[in-house]
Amino acid sequence: MNKAATQMSNDLRRENQKVKLNLIPYKEEICLVEFLNRDTAGMYQKEADRAYGESCLHTMVSNFRQHGIYFARRPNPITHRHGGKATYTRYWLIDETAVQRAIFRVNKLRSQRGLEPLRGLPPYSIYSQAA
């Protein structure tokens, strides 16, 4: 009899852990939402690191190609605190199609976590059409 009670307790614990895991957004989702929020200003590595702890933005951007999400890019020279120069690459969603695909991907990831699609997205020109 104790075994049955223990089994039920373990099953409940697993279910509670599963719910908590579903509330944690995927890194891919966080990255795309950040790009969507930044509009055509986009971001470069240091901004991504500050925003959500991204350590390899160029890899994330490259991986999005397999979902048909493409980015424009340009050099972004900065002067670091010791006066030297460094050049990062600034990325932003290349066009309306990339924005639509990014929104679709975010909403697909959200649905995998059991969440509703995003509503009230920032005023990107196609957002009113996608929602």
MODELLER restraints for C-alpha pairs under 7 A, 6 or more apart:
rsr = mdl.restraints
at = mdl.atoms
rsr.add(forms.Gaussian(group=physical.xy_distance, feature=features.Distance(at['CA:22:A'], at['CA:113:A']), mean=4.68, stdev=0.5))
rsr.add(forms.Gaussian(group=physical.xy_distance, feature=features.Distance(at['CA:22:A'], at['CA:114:A']), mean=6.92, stdev=0.5))
rsr.add(forms.Gaussian(group=physical.xy_distance, feature=features.Distance(at['CA:23:A'], at['CA:113:A']), mean=6.70, stdev=0.5))
rsr.add(forms.Gaussian(group=physical.xy_distance, feature=features.Distance(at['CA:29:A'], at['CA:106:A']), mean=5.30, stdev=0.5))
rsr.add(forms.Gaussian(group=physical.xy_distance, feature=features.Distance(at['CA:29:A'], at['CA:109:A']), mean=6.68, stdev=0.5))
rsr.add(forms.Gaussian(group=physical.xy_distance, feature=features.Distance(at['CA:32:A'], at['CA:102:A']), mean=6.27, stdev=0.5))
rsr.add(forms.Gaussian(group=physical.xy_distance, feature=features.Distance(at['CA:32:A'], at['CA:106:A']), mean=6.88, stdev=0.5))
rsr.add(forms.Gaussian(group=physical.xy_distance, feature=features.Distance(at['CA:35:A'], at['CA:42:A']), mean=5.86, stdev=0.5))
rsr.add(forms.Gaussian(group=physical.xy_distance, feature=features.Distance(at['CA:35:A'], at['CA:92:A']), mean=6.57, stdev=0.5))
rsr.add(forms.Gaussian(group=physical.xy_distance, feature=features.Distance(at['CA:37:A'], at['CA:122:A']), mean=6.15, stdev=0.5))
rsr.add(forms.Gaussian(group=physical.xy_distance, feature=features.Distance(at['CA:39:A'], at['CA:124:A']), mean=6.62, stdev=0.5))
rsr.add(forms.Gaussian(group=physical.xy_distance, feature=features.Distance(at['CA:40:A'], at['CA:92:A']), mean=5.71, stdev=0.5))
rsr.add(forms.Gaussian(group=physical.xy_distance, feature=features.Distance(at['CA:40:A'], at['CA:93:A']), mean=6.92, stdev=0.5))
rsr.add(forms.Gaussian(group=physical.xy_distance, feature=features.Distance(at['CA:41:A'], at['CA:92:A']), mean=6.65, stdev=0.5))
rsr.add(forms.Gaussian(group=physical.xy_distance, feature=features.Distance(at['CA:42:A'], at['CA:90:A']), mean=6.50, stdev=0.5))
rsr.add(forms.Gaussian(group=physical.xy_distance, feature=features.Distance(at['CA:42:A'], at['CA:91:A']), mean=5.34, stdev=0.5))
rsr.add(forms.Gaussian(group=physical.xy_distance, feature=features.Distance(at['CA:42:A'], at['CA:92:A']), mean=4.13, stdev=0.5))
rsr.add(forms.Gaussian(group=physical.xy_distance, feature=features.Distance(at['CA:43:A'], at['CA:90:A']), mean=5.27, stdev=0.5))
rsr.add(forms.Gaussian(group=physical.xy_distance, feature=features.Distance(at['CA:43:A'], at['CA:91:A']), mean=5.57, stdev=0.5))
rsr.add(forms.Gaussian(group=physical.xy_distance, feature=features.Distance(at['CA:43:A'], at['CA:92:A']), mean=6.68, stdev=0.5))
rsr.add(forms.Gaussian(group=physical.xy_distance, feature=features.Distance(at['CA:44:A'], at['CA:88:A']), mean=6.37, stdev=0.5))
rsr.add(forms.Gaussian(group=physical.xy_distance, feature=features.Distance(at['CA:44:A'], at['CA:89:A']), mean=5.73, stdev=0.5))
rsr.add(forms.Gaussian(group=physical.xy_distance, feature=features.Distance(at['CA:44:A'], at['CA:90:A']), mean=4.34, stdev=0.5))
rsr.add(forms.Gaussian(group=physical.xy_distance, feature=features.Distance(at['CA:44:A'], at['CA:91:A']), mean=6.19, stdev=0.5))
rsr.add(forms.Gaussian(group=physical.xy_distance, feature=features.Distance(at['CA:45:A'], at['CA:57:A']), mean=5.66, stdev=0.5))
rsr.add(forms.Gaussian(group=physical.xy_distance, feature=features.Distance(at['CA:45:A'], at['CA:88:A']), mean=6.87, stdev=0.5))
rsr.add(forms.Gaussian(group=physical.xy_distance, feature=features.Distance(at['CA:48:A'], at['CA:54:A']), mean=5.35, stdev=0.5))
rsr.add(forms.Gaussian(group=physical.xy_distance, feature=features.Distance(at['CA:49:A'], at['CA:55:A']), mean=6.04, stdev=0.5))
rsr.add(forms.Gaussian(group=physical.xy_distance, feature=features.Distance(at['CA:64:A'], at['CA:70:A']), mean=6.95, stdev=0.5))
rsr.add(forms.Gaussian(group=physical.xy_distance, feature=features.Distance(at['CA:68:A'], at['CA:101:A']), mean=6.97, stdev=0.5))
rsr.add(forms.Gaussian(group=physical.xy_distance, feature=features.Distance(at['CA:69:A'], at['CA:98:A']), mean=4.84, stdev=0.5))
rsr.add(forms.Gaussian(group=physical.xy_distance, feature=features.Distance(at['CA:69:A'], at['CA:101:A']), mean=6.02, stdev=0.5))
rsr.add(forms.Gaussian(group=physical.xy_distance, feature=features.Distance(at['CA:69:A'], at['CA:102:A']), mean=6.32, stdev=0.5))
rsr.add(forms.Gaussian(group=physical.xy_distance, feature=features.Distance(at['CA:70:A'], at['CA:93:A']), mean=6.22, stdev=0.5))
rsr.add(forms.Gaussian(group=physical.xy_distance, feature=features.Distance(at['CA:70:A'], at['CA:94:A']), mean=5.89, stdev=0.5))
rsr.add(forms.Gaussian(group=physical.xy_distance, feature=features.Distance(at['CA:70:A'], at['CA:98:A']), mean=5.75, stdev=0.5))
rsr.add(forms.Gaussian(group=physical.xy_distance, feature=features.Distance(at['CA:71:A'], at['CA:91:A']), mean=5.98, stdev=0.5))
rsr.add(forms.Gaussian(group=physical.xy_distance, feature=features.Distance(at['CA:71:A'], at['CA:92:A']), mean=5.30, stdev=0.5))
rsr.add(forms.Gaussian(group=physical.xy_distance, feature=features.Distance(at['CA:71:A'], at['CA:93:A']), mean=4.49, stdev=0.5))
rsr.add(forms.Gaussian(group=physical.xy_distance, feature=features.Distance(at['CA:71:A'], at['CA:94:A']), mean=4.56, stdev=0.5))
rsr.add(forms.Gaussian(group=physical.xy_distance, feature=features.Distance(at['CA:72:A'], at['CA:91:A']), mean=5.69, stdev=0.5))
rsr.add(forms.Gaussian(group=physical.xy_distance, feature=features.Distance(at['CA:72:A'], at['CA:92:A']), mean=5.48, stdev=0.5))
rsr.add(forms.Gaussian(group=physical.xy_distance, feature=features.Distance(at['CA:72:A'], at['CA:93:A']), mean=6.13, stdev=0.5))
rsr.add(forms.Gaussian(group=physical.xy_distance, feature=features.Distance(at['CA:72:A'], at['CA:94:A']), mean=4.70, stdev=0.5))
rsr.add(forms.Gaussian(group=physical.xy_distance, feature=features.Distance(at['CA:73:A'], at['CA:89:A']), mean=6.33, stdev=0.5))
rsr.add(forms.Gaussian(group=physical.xy_distance, feature=features.Distance(at['CA:73:A'], at['CA:90:A']), mean=5.45, stdev=0.5))
rsr.add(forms.Gaussian(group=physical.xy_distance, feature=features.Distance(at['CA:73:A'], at['CA:91:A']), mean=4.59, stdev=0.5))
rsr.add(forms.Gaussian(group=physical.xy_distance, feature=features.Distance(at['CA:73:A'], at['CA:92:A']), mean=6.66, stdev=0.5))
rsr.add(forms.Gaussian(group=physical.xy_distance, feature=features.Distance(at['CA:74:A'], at['CA:89:A']), mean=5.63, stdev=0.5))
rsr.add(forms.Gaussian(group=physical.xy_distance, feature=features.Distance(at['CA:74:A'], at['CA:90:A']), mean=5.48, stdev=0.5))
rsr.add(forms.Gaussian(group=physical.xy_distance, feature=features.Distance(at['CA:74:A'], at['CA:91:A']), mean=6.96, stdev=0.5))
rsr.add(forms.Gaussian(group=physical.xy_distance, feature=features.Distance(at['CA:75:A'], at['CA:87:A']), mean=6.28, stdev=0.5))
rsr.add(forms.Gaussian(group=physical.xy_distance, feature=features.Distance(at['CA:75:A'], at['CA:88:A']), mean=5.90, stdev=0.5))
rsr.add(forms.Gaussian(group=physical.xy_distance, feature=features.Distance(at['CA:75:A'], at['CA:89:A']), mean=4.65, stdev=0.5))
rsr.add(forms.Gaussian(group=physical.xy_distance, feature=features.Distance(at['CA:75:A'], at['CA:90:A']), mean=6.16, stdev=0.5))
rsr.add(forms.Gaussian(group=physical.xy_distance, feature=features.Distance(at['CA:76:A'], at['CA:87:A']), mean=5.46, stdev=0.5))
rsr.add(forms.Gaussian(group=physical.xy_distance, feature=features.Distance(at['CA:76:A'], at['CA:88:A']), mean=5.03, stdev=0.5))
rsr.add(forms.Gaussian(group=physical.xy_distance, feature=features.Distance(at['CA:76:A'], at['CA:89:A']), mean=5.42, stdev=0.5))
rsr.add(forms.Gaussian(group=physical.xy_distance, feature=features.Distance(at['CA:76:A'], at['CA:90:A']), mean=5.78, stdev=0.5))
rsr.add(forms.Gaussian(group=physical.xy_distance, feature=features.Distance(at['CA:77:A'], at['CA:85:A']), mean=6.82, stdev=0.5))
rsr.add(forms.Gaussian(group=physical.xy_distance, feature=features.Distance(at['CA:77:A'], at['CA:86:A']), mean=5.68, stdev=0.5))
rsr.add(forms.Gaussian(group=physical.xy_distance, feature=features.Distance(at['CA:77:A'], at['CA:87:A']), mean=4.11, stdev=0.5))
rsr.add(forms.Gaussian(group=physical.xy_distance, feature=features.Distance(at['CA:77:A'], at['CA:88:A']), mean=6.14, stdev=0.5))
rsr.add(forms.Gaussian(group=physical.xy_distance, feature=features.Distance(at['CA:78:A'], at['CA:85:A']), mean=5.77, stdev=0.5))
rsr.add(forms.Gaussian(group=physical.xy_distance, feature=features.Distance(at['CA:78:A'], at['CA:86:A']), mean=5.40, stdev=0.5))
rsr.add(forms.Gaussian(group=physical.xy_distance, feature=features.Distance(at['CA:78:A'], at['CA:87:A']), mean=6.07, stdev=0.5))
rsr.add(forms.Gaussian(group=physical.xy_distance, feature=features.Distance(at['CA:79:A'], at['CA:85:A']), mean=4.59, stdev=0.5))
rsr.add(forms.Gaussian(group=physical.xy_distance, feature=features.Distance(at['CA:79:A'], at['CA:86:A']), mean=6.29, stdev=0.5))
rsr.add(forms.Gaussian(group=physical.xy_distance, feature=features.Distance(at['CA:80:A'], at['CA:86:A']), mean=6.99, stdev=0.5))
rsr.add(forms.Gaussian(group=physical.xy_distance, feature=features.Distance(at['CA:93:A'], at['CA:99:A']), mean=6.24, stdev=0.5))
rsr.add(forms.Gaussian(group=physical.xy_distance, feature=features.Distance(at['CA:96:A'], at['CA:126:A']), mean=6.64, stdev=0.5))
rsr.add(forms.Gaussian(group=physical.xy_distance, feature=features.Distance(at['CA:100:A'], at['CA:130:A']), mean=6.77, stdev=0.5))
rsr.add(forms.Gaussian(group=physical.xy_distance, feature=features.Distance(at['CA:107:A'], at['CA:117:A']), mean=4.88, stdev=0.5))
rsr.add(forms.Gaussian(group=physical.xy_distance, feature=features.Distance(at['CA:107:A'], at['CA:118:A']), mean=6.40, stdev=0.5))
rsr.add(forms.Gaussian(group=physical.xy_distance, feature=features.Distance(at['CA:110:A'], at['CA:116:A']), mean=6.65, stdev=0.5))
rsr.add(forms.Gaussian(group=physical.xy_distance, feature=features.Distance(at['CA:110:A'], at['CA:117:A']), mean=6.42, stdev=0.5))
rsr.add(forms.Gaussian(group=physical.xy_distance, feature=features.Distance(at['CA:111:A'], at['CA:117:A']), mean=6.90, stdev=0.5))
rsr.add(forms.Gaussian(group=physical.xy_distance, feature=features.Distance(at['CA:119:A'], at['CA:131:A']), mean=6.48, stdev=0.5))
rsr.add(forms.Gaussian(group=physical.xy_distance, feature=features.Distance(at['CA:121:A'], at['CA:127:A']), mean=6.35, stdev=0.5))
